[in-house]
Amino acid sequence: MANETNKNAPINQIIVGDSLLVLKSLCNNSVDLTITSPPYYQQRDYNNGINGIGNEDSIEEYIDNILKVFFECVRVTKDTGTVVFNLGDKYLDNGLTMLPYKFAIKAIESKKVFLVNQLVWHKLNPTPRQDKRKLIPSTEPFFIFAKSKNYHFDLDSYLDYSCESQTKKKVTNKLGKKYFDLIEKSDLTEVQKENAKQALKEAILSVHNGEIDSFRMKIKGIHKEAYGGMSGGRNNQIRHDGFTIIRITGNKLKKDLIESPVEITKDNPHPAVYPLYIIQELIKLLSKQNDLVLDPFCGSGTTCLAAKNLKRNYLGIEINPLYVKLANERLLKADFGQELFL
Ligand SMILES: C[S@@+](CC[C@H](N)C(=O)[O-])C[C@H]1O[C@@H](n2cnc3c(N)ncnc32)[C@H](O)[C@@H]1O
């Protein structure tokens, strides 16, 4: 992908500069997806003396600065797009400040966006510093904001590692056999038994076809009723039809929780790299091939790399030229197939 322009947005490059100033030079609705993690508040030294965001005297001032960049991202992102901000919290005077949530509330209150999800990143290897009076913080939110109800959302591609060999579990001939035996042994009427066997055959077929992962059957007089026998859909079905089938779709439910270790790569000296894996999943969920993905605090270029790996265009902005050099080196290596998380 060459360095071209897309409705005045430069693509497939990282611009050295202050994100607010650079964003102001971009057109409305020129970006499909923004994903970023702004600098932590008074926590890391990213800038080697360069005056970036993160060193403000108060949290309020810091949040205001982040919001200025956020609203510029909202402006340049298309109506079908989304803006994802990942923020870390900060302890001050022994207490958590709830900084990410203060930011998110102000963002929503602007009415320019609404919050689609708060995706919680569960860090599998948090800093093992156990305070005797606190639990170890091991989560961080990724706030997914949309501008309109038409936001692009490809749920099927998110966390989809399916390939024939992975998904097609061995479905043995024994599947459901125990239920056929139990139906025969039960006190159901002949009609109920026939209906139960028919429903059971259909459930077995659904497993064979990969529509469901598995199922459970409850038969009147054989299995306990649900919820201690209280009235409810399933119990009513058991009482009326003599059976019920619970269809199980396993882990295909896609939840607002994602697990990943903190990236610790010895050849990446950036102090706050977020996981390539999570960013790739977000890009699959929220954009299409050839879309433009923006990161206004691009650091070592994780978002740009994830976009490139997934055949999206990217635009990074970073104030520290040393990180831009690092990011460009990572992107170059990607041409040779290194640092893929696919
Ligand atoms: C949390 S880091 C981003 C790390 C990145 N997600 C990665 O995986 O490498 C935030 C970055 O914002 C940069 N930064 C701080 N103030 C900035 C500003 N005003 N404009 C552009 N970049 C800025 C910092 O230098 C730092 O690299």
The ligand as an ORCA input file, in Angstrom:
! r2SCAN-3c Opt
* xyz 0 1
  C       0.070      4.972     25.715
  S       1.188      5.449     24.506
  C       0.614      4.608     23.067
  C       1.253      3.275     22.884
  C       0.758      2.513     21.678
  N      -0.630      2.152     21.842
  C       1.595      1.275     21.448
  O       1.074      0.142     21.476
  O       2.815      1.426     21.238
  C       0.788      7.100     24.198
  C       1.696      7.812     23.214
  O       1.209      9.141     23.000
  C       2.321      9.979     22.705
  N       1.893     11.370     22.906
  C       1.814     12.091     24.059
  N       1.314     13.322     23.810
  C       1.080     13.380     22.480
  C       0.553     14.387     21.612
  N       0.162     15.575     22.106
  N       0.442     14.119     20.299
  C       0.843     12.925     19.790
  N       1.351     11.925     20.561
  C       1.453     12.152     21.893
  C       3.397      9.492     23.676
  O       4.683      9.841     23.212
  C       3.136      7.963     23.667
  O       3.978      7.312     22.759
*
